[in-house]
Amino acid sequence: MSSEMETAYFSISGMHTRACESYLERRAARLDGVTDAAASYTAEMMRVTYDPDRVERDTIAETLSAWGYRAADPTPEETPAERNDFDFDHLRTVFSVIAVAPVYIIYAAFFYPVYLGLLPTSSLNNHAIVTGLYGPVAMFTTITVLGVGFPILRSAAISLRERQLTLDVLIALTALSAYAYSVVSLLFLDRLYLFFDVATSIIVLATIANHTRARYKRQAVQDLTDIVDNAERTARCLRGDGFETIPVADCTGGERLLVRAGERIPLDGTVAAGRGAVNEALITGEARPQRKSPGDDVVGGSIVADGALEITVVDDATSTLDRLRDLVWDLQAEQSAAERLTNRVAAYYTPVVAVLAVATLGAWAVLSTSIETTVRTALTILIVACPVALTLVTPLAIGRGLATAADADVPVLNQTVLERVTDIDTVAFDKTGTLTTGEMRVSTVHGDDTDTILQQAAAVESRSSHPIAAAIRERAPEYAASVDDFDRHRYGVTATVDGTRTAVGDPELFADTDWTLPTSIRDTIEAVRDEDAIPTVVGWDGQARGVVALEDDPRPEWEETVAAFAADGMRVVVITGDDSAAARRFADHQAIDAVHADVAPEEKEELVRRLREDGSVAMVGDGTNDAPALAAADLGIAMVSGSDFTTTVADALVTADDLTPLRSLFAIARGTRRRLRENLALALLTPVVGLPIAMSGRVTPLVATVLTAIGLGLVLANSYRPLSVDTTSGDA
């Protein structure tokens, strides 16, 4: 009987193009027992689903480790650079420079002076001398082209096998053409001008470009891997009479865990007590939260959207960390629009250049009496059009943008963010914890017995993770109580505390539940609102007993921030679960287009979807209720203090304790898009200008190589140039 299917992840070194993905996927799929295989060139990873009864994990790794690819088992502790072929890339790059040195020394000492007219051709008329000089040159060139250049040649061969005309195909064609012409001429034609230096130059330039691209690519996925590193590693486990926070690894089957609203369920289990909604969207794809009650199964990695659950861990439970690794894979494997553009350019660029070279070869074969001139002209076309610089257009521009964003305290978790930011029409801010500090504090407590009011409220709020709950728990005297039947409502929470049904929340909660709200309590509520504080009503046995006044200070820079977005032509809206009185100061600001108050947690997501009907939306949030809204937006930005789930679904994080980095993100995105266009223009400058001249036969292969190197240098210099972020003007 077959066992359940398993999923294995492998880090794959040696991937250079998207064609490598197709090749590795087909290679894995041929194994008996493998049902699915997906490779990611961006992440340098591969995910394989297989039947362990029919094929072993080691067999899969051995099958993938062929043709220069190496499959390894990544460990969570390793960074992307450590678990890939960084050392091999680095050594290959260094060795290419060392191997090419003797070639250039000999050319510079003997051949270039003749090429440039500094020495007469007669100085190299001695066949033995020329052959003796070209002998070591040919040896080092062979090592460079076939050895150092093996990954490029392999990538080109696989691309052709997969029927994809990638840039590596053109690079390999150029290097091999120069190498083959030189070898044939040396052995059979007795030519003086050979192009070993051109062949080595193309391979060395391409190797340097690949190494630079790989380094930036790994940096781009580093932040995504950090999601796994920051996964839920602790759990609130029942120990004796209370719950203690312990490492997830120490939890065993049968133990009971407490998970509050907004928190991620650490392990698979069964609900033992409590009721609530669980959001399993990132795990199962089901967008609507599922109601859970005692006896229902829950999966590790899903989120308790409301309520609080006590969960009994099942044997052999899958952890949040395992499932988050799946989520990170999906993020890393995503292909950016800029990369798709580069691939489209390559798909047309390579065949066009090849056709031009063949056409020129044919034309010169008819017009010229010299075979050497004809071949040299066609070769020059390939060299001028060699797309070494084009391979760096996207990764270097995106890499610079990601690095600048991280330095500006707004790290980006998805490389497509820098492309999406520039298309935003509406910026929606959550109020609490975003436009305000989120550091709720109890200012006053109104009622006949303030200690009892706080104790009852704190007991109910012990099952909640809302900032108001945390503020009340911090202010309340210590009180050990039995809490059962916790429920989250639109305007607050209820629970049974030591046998007494207790409610804590907005005044509307008491109206919805038909509890009595005495006139004295109503007057107190209005007085608290007049002081710009938030009234939280506490009651039990069907009647309100007191009011807890809480304050949450606006961030000092909030006005400047919303004004800047409005000045840039974006619509600014504020979303809050508080009533309109608590959001009055924001509604009165001229830069804010609308304030949506009294929005229940489950309604935030739907509100964002409605806003998207009028254009793309960026959602900026922090609270535990913001995660669905962040996921529903075109761009989700989470403040650093957000819950684990919030930061997982977010596209970018604000790690500073202010809103200034938000403006920096938009400026950096605009600068990155401009840098992409600049890089593309610089990469195409040499081919566009040089091809017509090369076709006329007025450029030598040596000059063409220099032009190719200059093009690469321009792209590198432009990419390494810092992105200056000017948040006052919105430009970068």
N, C-alpha and C positions, 0 to 999 in steps of 0.2 A: 504494500500500500504506500502510495507516494505521500511524502510529508508536505507541510505547507511551504509555499514559495518563499524564498529569502531574497533580500536586496543587498548587494555588495557595492561599495564605492572603491574606486581605484584612482590614485593620482597617476596621470600619464605624462611622462616627459617625452619631449621630441615632437610635439604637435606644432605645426607651423601655419596651417591653413584650415579652412572649413572642409576641404577634401579629406583631411586626416580623420575627421569625424565619421564621414561615410565609410571610409575604409575600415576603421576599427569597429564600427557598429556591425558591418557585414562579417568581419572576422569572428566576432563574438557570437553572432546569430547562427553561425554554422555549427556551433557546439550543441550536441544533444543535451537537452535539459535547460537551455537558455531560452526564455520566453520573451525577453525584452532587453534591449541594449541601447543606451543613449550616451553619446560622448559630447563633451563641451570643450571646444578649443579655447574659449575665453577663460574658463576655470581650470583648464588642464586637468579635468577630471572625467571619470566615466562611471555611469551607474548601470549595473547589470542585475536583472531579476532572473533567478534560476531556481531549479529544483535540486536541493542538496543531495537527494538520493540518486540522481542521475549524473551530476557533474560536481566536482569539488571546486572550491574557491581557488585553490592553488593552480588547478588546471586552467581556469579562466585567465589567471594572471600570466601563466606561461604562454598561453595562446596569444595574448595581447602583446607580450614582450617579444616582438619580432620586427625586423626591418628597421632597427634602431630605436623603436619605441620601448619604453620601460614602464611596466605597470607595478605599482607598489601600493601597500595598504596604508592610507593616511591615518595618523593618530590625531586626536583633538588637540593635543598640546603643541603640535608643530604648526608653524606659520606656513602660508603658501610657499614662500621662498624656500623654506627648509624641506618641504616635502616634495619639491619638484627638482628639476635639473639645473638649479642655479649654478652650482660649482662647475658642471660640465659646460654650460654655456659660457661661463667666465673663462674657463681654461681654453675652450675652443677659440674664443676671441683673442686671448693673449697669444695662443700658439699661432693663429693666423698671421698676426703681426710679426711674430718672430720668423715664421717660415717665409714671409714675403720680403724680409729685409735683404737676404742675399740676392734676390732677384733685382731689387731696385739698386743695390750697390753696384752690381755688374752693369746694369743698363746705364746708370748715371755715369760710371767711369768710362765706358767704352762705346755704347750705342747712341745715347742721347746727344753727345757732342756731334756725332755724324748726322743724326736726324736734324739737328738745329743748325747745321752748317758751320759749326765751330771747328770741325776737323774734316779733312777731305775724305771722300769715300774710299780712296785708295789705301787709307790706313787700316781698313778691314778687308782688304782684298785677299789676304792669306786665308784659304779655306780651313786649314788646320787650326788657326787661331780662332776663327769664328766658331767652328764646331766645338773647340775646347771651351769657349766662353758659354755657348748655348747648352752644353751638356749639363752642368750643375743647375743652370736656370730651368731647364726642362724637368730636372728631378724635383726641385723645390716647387715648381708649378704643379706638377702631378700630385705631389703631397697636398698642396693647398686645394686644388680643384676637386680631386677625388676623395681626399680625406676630410679636410676642414669643411669642404662644401657638400659633404655627403647628405646632411639633413635637407639642404636646398634641392639637391638632385633627387633625393627620395621623394620629397614633397611634390616636385614637378612630375615625377613618374606616376605617383599615386593620383595626382590631379588629372592627368591624362587618362589614367585607368578609370577614374570616376567621371570622365567626360566633363571636366571643369577646367576652363582656361584661366588659371590663377596667375597672379603676378610672379610667383615662383617659376612658372613655366617659362616666362620670358627671360627672367634672370638666368635660369639654367641654360636656355638656348643661346643666350649671348656669351656666357662664359665658355660653354662647350664649343661654340663656333670658333671663338678666338683660339682656344686650346687646340682644337683639331686642325685648324689651318696652320698653326705654328708647328705642330708635330709633323704633319705631312710635308710641309715645306722644308723642315730640317732634315727629314729622312730621304726625301725623294727629289725635291725641286731646287735645292741649293739657293734658297732666298736669303737675302741679307736682312730684310726687315721682317722680323717675326714678332708676334703679339702675345708672348708669354706674360709680359707685364700687364697687358690689358686683362687677360684671363684671371690672373691673381688679384688684380685690383677689384674686379667685379665681385669676386667671391669674398674678399676681405670687407669691402663696403657693405655687401649684403649680410655678412656675418655680424658686423658691428650694428647694423640696423636691426637685425633679429634679436640681438642681445639687449639692445636698448628697448625694443618693443616688448620683449618678455619681462624686463624689469618693471616697466610701467604697467604692464598687464597685471602682474602679480600685486602691485601696489593697489590697483583698482579693485581687486577682489579681497584685499586684506580686511577692509571694514565689514564686508559681508560675512567673512569667517568669524569676525568678532561677535556676531550675533550668536553663533554657536557657543563661543567661549563664555558669553554672558547669559547663557540659558539658565533656566530655573534649576539651581543645584542644591537648594534647600527646601525643606518641607516642614510644615507645622504638624508634628506628630504627637499623639496622645501619650503622655507619660504620667502615670499616677493619676492625680486629680486634675491635671491641666495639660495644656498643649505646649510643647517645647519645639524650638526650631533646630532641626538637625540636618545633616547632609542627606540628599536624596539617596545616595548610595547605601546609606545605613538603614533605609526602610525595607522591610521584608513583607512578604505576603501575610495578610491577616491584620496588619497594623492599621490604625485609624488616623486619617489626616483631616485637618480643617483647612478649607479653601474659601477665602472671602471673595466678594464681588470684585471683578476686575483682575483677579489673580489667575495664573495659569495652573491647571491641574498637573502636578508633577509626574504622576504615574497612572497607568490604567487601574481602574477599580470599580467598585459598586457603591452607590449612594446608601449610606447607613442611616443618616438623619439629615433633616433639612429639605427645603424645596427651593428651586431656582431655575433660571434659564442658563443654558450652556451654549456658548457660541463655538461651533465646530467647523466654521467656514474654512479656516486655513488647513484643516486636517482632512475633512470629508468633502469640501466644496459646497456644503449646504449653507446658504446664506442666512436663513432664518434661524435664530436661537431656538434650541430644543428645550422644552420643559423637562426637568428631571425631579424625581421624587424617590423616596426609599425603595430600593430594589432595582433601580435602573442602572445600567452600565454607563460609565464615562471613560473617555480616552485621554491618555496623557498628552498634553500639548493643547487641549481645548481650554476655553476660558469660561469662568463663571461670570456671566454677564450681569446677573442680579441674584440676590439672595446669598446664602452661605450654605455650603455643603460639608457634611462629614462623610468621608469616603474610606471604605475598607479596601486596602490594596490587594489586588489579586496576585496569585503566584505567576512568576515569569512576566511581570508587567513591563510594558514598553515605556520608556521614560520620555519626558519632554525633549531632552537633548537629542535622542534618536530621531524624533519627528522633526525637530528644528533643522537637523542636518538635511532632511529632505527639502524643507522650505528654502534653505540657503542655496541648495543645488539649483532650484528653479530660478532664483534670483540671479545667480552667477551665470547660468546658461543663456540668459536673455541677451539678444543681439541688439545693439543700439542702432538708431536710424543712421548715424554717421558711418558706422561700420557697414551697414547695408548699402549705403551710397558708394563707399569705397569698393565694395565687392561688385556693384553694378558697373562702376567705372572700369574695374579690372576685366570684367567679362567682355567689354567692348574694346578696351585698350589693347589687350594682348593680341587678338586676331587682327586688328587694324594694323598694328605695327608689323606683324608677321607678313601680312599681305603687301604692305609697302616695301618690305625688304625683298620679298620674292619678285615683286613687280620691277623694282630697281635693278635687281640682279638680271632679270630678263632684258630690260631696256639697255643696260650697259653691255650685256653680252652681244647685243645686236650692233650697238653704236661703237663699242670699243674693240680694239684689236688685242688688248692685254687682258688675259684671264685674271692676272694678279690684281689689276686695277678694279675689275668687275667685282671680284670677291671682296676686296678690301672696302669698296663702297657699300656693299650690302652689309658687311660686318659693322661698318661705321654707323649705319642706321640703327642696328640693334643696340649698339653701345649708347648712342645719344638718347634712345628711347628707353634704356634700361630703367625699370621702375623701382630702383632701390629707395629713393626718397618717398615714393608714393606709398610704400608699405608703412611709413611712419606717420602719415598724415593724421589718422584718427587716434591711435594710442597715445601719441605724445601730447596732442592738444587736450584730450580728455584727461590724461594723467596730470597735466599741469593744472587743469581746472579742479580736479579732485584734491590735489595737494594744497592748492590755494584755499579751497573750501575748508579743509581740515584745519589749516592754520588760522582761519577766520572763525573758528569755534562753531562751524556748521558742517560737520562731516556728512558726506553723501553715501548712502547705503546701496544705491543703485545707479550705475553709470548713465542710464538713460535720463536721469533727473535733470542733468545740465542741458538736455535738449528740450525737455518738457516745460521747464520753468519759464522760458521766454514766450510761451504761448498762453500763459495764464490770464484770464479775464477777471476773475473774482477771487479775492482773498477773504476767507472766512476764519474769524478768530473765535475760539472758545474763550469765555471770559475768565472763569476761575482757574488760576494757575498759569494763564497765558498773558492776558492783558493785566491781570493782577498777579501778585506774588505767589498766591496759592497757599500762603502760610496763615491759615485761618487761626484766629485766637478768640477765645471767649472774653468779651469785654465786661458784660454784666449778666447776672442771673436774676430773673424776676419771679417771685412766687413766695408762698408762705414758708416753705421748707426748702431752701436752695440746695442743701446737701443731698436731700432725698431726690430732688428733681435731677440733679447731676448724676447721681448714682443710677437711677432708673434709666436715664438717657444713655449713660456710658455702657450699661449692661446690654442694651439693645444694639448700640453702635459697635459693640465688640465684634460683631459679625460683618461689619461694613468697612470698606477701605476708602471711603470718601474723605476729602480733607476736613469737612465738618465733623465727621465721626472721630477723626484723629484729634481734633482740637478739643472736643468734648471729653474724650477719654483722658487726655492729658490734664485737664482741669479738674476732673471728678476725683473725689476721695476714693481710696481703695475700698473695693466692695466685691466680695465673692458671691456670685449669683448663678443660679441655674437658668440657662437660656434655651428655650425650645421654640419651635414653629416660627422661625424667622422668615419674614416675607418682605420683599421690596415692592413698593407701590410707586405710582407716578410721582407723587409729591413727598415721599418719605419712606420710612421703614416701620415695621411692627414686629413684635415678638412677645413671647410669654416669659416673664421674668419672675422666677419663684412662684409660679402659678397665677400671676397677674398679667393680663393682656396690656401691653404698653405700646404707645405710639410716639414716634419722634419724627418731626418733619415740618414742612411748610404748612401754614394755616389751612391751605386747600385740602391737605390730607384729612383733616378732621371733618371737613364738609363732605368729602367723598365717602368717608366711613360712617357718617351720621353720628359722630361723637359731639358732645356738647362743647361749645366754645363760649364761655361766659363773657358778658360785656366787659368786665375788668381785663380779661385777657385780650379782647379785641383792641381796647384802648392802649394796652401795653404794646401790642404789635405795631400800631400806628406810630407810637412814640419812638420805638426802635427804628422804624423806617425813616422817620424824620431826621434821625441822627446818621443816616446813610449806613446803617448796620443791617445785618441779615437776621430776621427773627426766626428762630427755630422753636416750635411749640412742642412741649412734652406733656403727655397725659397718660392716665391709666384708668381702668374701670369705666371706660366710656366717656371720660371728661378730661378736658385740658386742665393741667394743674400749674403750669408755669411757662415762661418764655426765656430761652437762652439767646442772648444777643451776641452775634459773632461779627468780626470785622476782617476784611481782606483788602489790604492797601493796593491801589493800582501801581503798576511799575512806573518809575519816573519817566521812562522814555516812551511810554505807550502813545502819547499824542503825536510826538515826532514821527513815530513809526507809521501810524495809520495815515498821517498827512502825506508822508513820502509815497506810500503806495497809491493814494488817491491822485497825487500829482503826476504819477507815472501812467495815469489813465486807467487804473484798475478799480473795480468796484470793491468797496470794503464793507463787510457785514460782520455782526457780532452775534454769536449763538450762546445762550445761557439757559440753564435750568432754573435760575432764580426768577423772581417776579419782575415786572417792569420797573417797579420802584427801585430795586437794587441795581438795575442797569441804567438808571436815569442819566448818570453822568456821561455814559457812552452814547446814548441816544441823542443827547444835545450837541455832540461834536459834529461840526460841519463836514468833516472828511468821511464820516461813517454814513453809508447809504441806508442801512437798515439794521435794527436790533431785533432779533427773534428771542423773546423772553418766554419763560414757562415752557421750555422745550424739554420734554421727558427724555431720559437716556435713549430709549428705543426709537425716539423720533428724530434724533440728530442725523442718523444715517439717511433717513428718508428726506430730510430737509436738504442735505447736501446733494442728493440725487435731483431734487427739484431745481436747485441752483444751477446744476450742470446743464439743464435744458436751455439756459441762456448763455452758455459758454463754459470754457474749462475753469475748474475750481481748484484752488489750493486751500487745504484745511490745515490750520495751525492749532494744535491742541495739547493738553497735558493730562487731564483727568482720566480716571479709569473708565469713564463713560465715553471717551472720545475715540476709542480704537475703531469701532465700526464706521464712524464718520471719516476717519483718516483713510481707512481702506476703500471707502466709497468715492473719495475725491480723486481727481486726476493727479494730484500731488499731495501727499501727506507729510507734514512736518511736525515732529514731536519735540516738546521741551525736554531737557535732559532728565527732569524729575518724573517723567511719565512712567507709567507702569511697564512691566516687561512686555505685555502684549502690545501696548501702544508703540513702543520702540521697534517691535518686530514688524508691524504692518507699515510703519512710517518709511518714507523714502529718504528722509534726511532728519538729522537731529540738531537741535540747538543745545550745545554743551555749556554755553555761558549763561549766567544768571541774569540775562537781559535780552531784549528783542533786537538789538542792533545787528546781530549776525543774519537775521532774516533778510534785511536789505542787502547785506553783503552777498548772500546766496544768489539773489536775482542779478546783481551786478556781475558776479563771477560767471553766471550762466551766459549772460550776453557777451562777456569777454571771451569765453570759451568758444561760443559759436563763431565769433569773429576770427579767433585764432585758427579754427578749423578751415575757414574759407581762405585765410592767408596761407596756411600750409598747403592746401590743395593747389592754390595758384602758383606758389613757389615750386612745388613738385612738378607741375606741368609746364613751367616756364622753359626749362631746358629743352624738352622734347618739341614744344610748339615752335620755338625759335630755331632750334638746331636741325630739325628734320628736313626742312626744305633745302638748307645749305648742304646737309650731308648727302641728300639725294643728288645734288649737283656735282658731288665729288670733290668739293672744296675743303673738306674737313678730314683730317687723318684720324685713325682709331685712337692715337695717343691723345690728341686734342679732345676727342669725344669723351674719352675716359675722364679727363680733367673737368670737362663740363658736367659730367655725371656726379663727380665728387663735389663740385661746387654746389650743384642742386641739393645734394644730401646735406652739405654744410649749412646751406641757407635754411632748410627745414629744421635742422637741429638747433641752430642759433635762434630761430624764431620761436621754437617750442620751449627752449630753456629760458627765454625772456620772461621775467615775472609778469603776472597779471596784476596791474595796479587796480585796486578796488576803491572807487570813489562813490560812497553811499549817498553823498549829497546830490550828485547828478544822475545817479542810477546807471552809470557807465562803468566799464572795467577796462 
